[in-house]
Amino acid sequence: MASEKNKILVVGATGHLGRHVVAASARLGHPTFALVRDTAPSDPAKAALLKSFQDAGVTLLKGDLADFGCLVSAARAADVVISTVGVRQIADQTRLVDAIKEAGNVKRFVPSEFGLDADRTGAVEPIRSLIINSKAALRRAVEASVVPYTYVWTGYFFSYGLPGIGQVLAQSPPTDNKAVVVLGDGDSKVSYVDEGDIGTYTVLAAGDPRAENKTLYIRPPANTLSHNELLALWEEKTGKKFERVHLDEDAVLKQIREDPVPFNSILLSIGHAVHIKREHEFEIDKSAGVDASELYPDVKYTTVDDYLNRLL
């Protein structure tokens, strides 16, 4: 692991993933800066989060992606910029790229990716137009900027993929009287990763020359398993057996087109890529990517088994 302590700026610091990146950066001893819209928010939860940042030694910087001057000023304070903005701001990161170029001192940029590989995925609509195309366009802008970068690929975040025991549209474990919905045959290997571990691996790679101008793949070995294996593990823990209802590709595509809830169609289009098209099953191209578990074997990551125990 690199010993040099880079100054790290996190953009999107108070978001679902950003708070974990901030915490990891501070915990690993980096001078850490968090770009936030409001340094004294009225919302108690957000105020408590910012206080936890400050208690950990994090410096709060006021600004957002709409203020180019603030972005340049913030970038000048850092060696590394990590963006964790949400999907609605993926395209807006081009302003951040321009600000980093203007600042002229940033040694590494990590754009907000953390999901399907924009250059590899065959994901169908609506996820392609809503997210994937913007991520791919941002990659081209980053590469054209000549700013050193690291892209980060992850499987399902624990909080999105595991509460329903792998069911794409469920956010709680199956009950006795309801069948489990499985996309495809349930044998596709799927990767899951804890958000705190994403923060740790991302911060470690952001200053690591081995990850420069490459994609960091975060897929802890113990956390890659099929939906059938995940359900069997849950059945073992609960002592219950659950009926499975399998949806083939045609049924999944039909539901994507017809589901009255737009967000469900987004989740299903991701699920189609992962469970039907098996996009989590691939060999890393060593010329363009690195495996986080191989680079940082000493990281004690949270396992799927650990998470399921919390649900009991």
Solvent accessible surface area in square Angstrom, and as a share of the most:
residue,aa,sasa,rsa
1,M,122,0.55
2,A,48,0.37
3,S,99,0.64
4,E,108,0.48
5,K,104,0.44
6,N,9,0.05
7,K,81,0.34
8,I,1,0.01
9,L,1,0.00
10,V,0,0.00
11,V,4,0.02
12,G,23,0.22
13,A,1,0.01
14,T,25,0.15
15,G,30,0.29
16,H,81,0.36
17,L,13,0.06
18,G,0,0.00
19,R,93,0.34
20,H,63,0.28
21,V,0,0.00
22,V,1,0.00
23,A,51,0.40
24,A,1,0.00
25,S,0,0.00
26,A,21,0.16
27,R,153,0.56
28,L,46,0.23
29,G,45,0.43
30,H,23,0.10
31,P,62,0.39
32,T,5,0.03
33,F,33,0.14
34,A,0,0.00
35,L,9,0.04
36,V,9,0.05
37,R,154,0.56
38,D,64,0.33
39,T,59,0.34
40,A,83,0.65
41,P,20,0.13
42,S,115,0.74
43,D,73,0.38
44,P,108,0.68
45,A,75,0.58
46,K,82,0.35
47,A,39,0.30
48,A,63,0.48
49,L,28,0.14
50,L,4,0.02
51,K,121,0.51
52,S,57,0.37
53,F,8,0.03
54,Q,102,0.45
55,D,103,0.53
56,A,60,0.47
57,G,59,0.57
58,V,8,0.04
59,T,63,0.36
60,L,26,0.13
61,L,44,0.22
62,K,132,0.56
63,G,9,0.09
64,D,45,0.23
65,L,5,0.02
66,A,82,0.64
67,D,62,0.32
68,F,89,0.37
69,G,49,0.47
70,C,43,0.26
71,L,1,0.01
72,V,11,0.06
73,S,71,0.46
74,A,4,0.03
75,A,0,0.00
76,R,137,0.50
77,A,31,0.24
78,A,1,0.01
79,D,29,0.15
80,V,1,0.01
81,V,0,0.00
82,I,0,0.00
83,S,0,0.00
84,T,12,0.07
85,V,11,0.06
86,G,47,0.45
87,V,78,0.45
88,R,225,0.82
89,Q,45,0.20
90,I,3,0.02
91,A,58,0.45
92,D,44,0.23
93,Q,0,0.00
94,T,57,0.33
95,R,103,0.38
96,L,0,0.00
97,V,6,0.04
98,D,71,0.37
99,A,0,0.00
100,I,3,0.02
101,K,106,0.45
102,E,99,0.45
103,A,16,0.13
104,G,66,0.63
105,N,61,0.31
106,V,14,0.08
107,K,94,0.40
108,R,11,0.04
109,F,2,0.01
110,V,1,0.00
111,P,0,0.00
112,S,7,0.04
113,E,11,0.05
114,F,16,0.07
115,G,18,0.17
116,L,16,0.08
117,D,8,0.04
118,A,8,0.06
119,D,75,0.39
120,R,106,0.39
121,T,11,0.06
122,G,51,0.49
123,A,2,0.01
124,V,46,0.26
125,E,89,0.40
126,P,35,0.22
127,I,3,0.02
128,R,68,0.25
129,S,67,0.43
130,L,95,0.47
131,I,19,0.10
132,I,4,0.02
133,N,73,0.37
134,S,29,0.19
135,K,13,0.05
136,A,24,0.19
137,A,63,0.49
138,L,3,0.01
139,R,9,0.03
140,R,107,0.39
141,A,33,0.26
142,V,0,0.00
143,E,66,0.30
144,A,81,0.63
145,S,13,0.09
146,V,130,0.75
147,V,17,0.10
148,P,38,0.24
149,Y,33,0.12
150,T,1,0.00
151,Y,7,0.02
152,V,2,0.01
153,W,4,0.01
154,T,2,0.01
155,G,7,0.06
156,Y,38,0.14
157,F,23,0.09
158,F,1,0.01
159,S,36,0.23
160,Y,117,0.45
161,G,6,0.05
162,L,0,0.00
163,P,16,0.10
164,G,0,0.00
165,I,0,0.00
166,G,5,0.05
167,Q,18,0.08
168,V,22,0.13
169,L,69,0.34
170,A,26,0.20
171,Q,114,0.50
172,S,67,0.43
173,P,39,0.25
174,P,18,0.11
175,T,77,0.45
176,D,111,0.57
177,N,144,0.74
178,K,145,0.61
179,A,28,0.22
180,V,0,0.00
181,V,61,0.35
182,V,0,0.00
183,L,6,0.03
184,G,15,0.15
185,D,74,0.38
186,G,2,0.02
187,D,75,0.39
188,S,2,0.01
189,K,78,0.33
190,V,0,0.00
191,S,1,0.00
192,Y,1,0.01
193,V,1,0.00
194,D,24,0.12
195,E,11,0.05
196,G,25,0.24
197,D,14,0.07
198,I,0,0.00
199,G,0,0.00
200,T,14,0.08
201,Y,2,0.01
202,T,1,0.01
203,V,2,0.01
204,L,22,0.11
205,A,1,0.00
206,A,1,0.01
207,G,23,0.22
208,D,4,0.02
209,P,101,0.64
210,R,111,0.40
211,A,0,0.00
212,E,68,0.31
213,N,73,0.38
214,K,54,0.23
215,T,10,0.06
216,L,0,0.00
217,Y,17,0.06
218,I,1,0.00
219,R,46,0.17
220,P,0,0.00
221,P,93,0.58
222,A,61,0.47
223,N,1,0.00
224,T,46,0.27
225,L,21,0.11
226,S,4,0.02
227,H,2,0.01
228,N,42,0.22
229,E,77,0.34
230,L,0,0.00
231,L,0,0.00
232,A,51,0.39
233,L,43,0.21
234,W,11,0.04
235,E,12,0.05
236,E,137,0.62
237,K,54,0.23
238,T,41,0.24
239,G,70,0.68
240,K,94,0.40
241,K,176,0.75
242,F,15,0.06
243,E,124,0.55
244,R,70,0.26
245,V,62,0.36
246,H,93,0.42
247,L,38,0.19
248,D,89,0.46
249,E,57,0.26
250,D,106,0.55
251,A,37,0.28
252,V,0,0.00
253,L,45,0.22
254,K,103,0.44
255,Q,59,0.26
256,I,13,0.07
257,R,171,0.62
258,E,103,0.46
259,D,24,0.13
260,P,125,0.78
261,V,71,0.41
262,P,102,0.64
263,F,125,0.52
264,N,35,0.18
265,S,10,0.06
266,I,30,0.15
267,L,46,0.23
268,L,3,0.02
269,S,0,0.00
270,I,40,0.20
271,G,0,0.00
272,H,3,0.01
273,A,0,0.00
274,V,1,0.01
275,H,6,0.03
276,I,31,0.16
277,K,105,0.45
278,R,88,0.32
279,E,21,0.10
280,H,8,0.04
281,E,69,0.31
282,F,33,0.14
283,E,161,0.72
284,I,19,0.09
285,D,87,0.45
286,K,119,0.50
287,S,92,0.59
288,A,53,0.41
289,G,1,0.01
290,V,17,0.10
291,D,20,0.10
292,A,0,0.00
293,S,21,0.14
294,E,115,0.51
295,L,25,0.12
296,Y,2,0.01
297,P,97,0.61
298,D,104,0.54
299,V,21,0.12
300,K,186,0.79
301,Y,52,0.20
302,T,28,0.16
303,T,34,0.20
304,V,2,0.01
305,D,56,0.29
306,D,64,0.33
307,Y,27,0.10
308,L,0,0.00
309,N,71,0.36
310,R,147,0.54
311,L,54,0.27
312,L,121,0.60
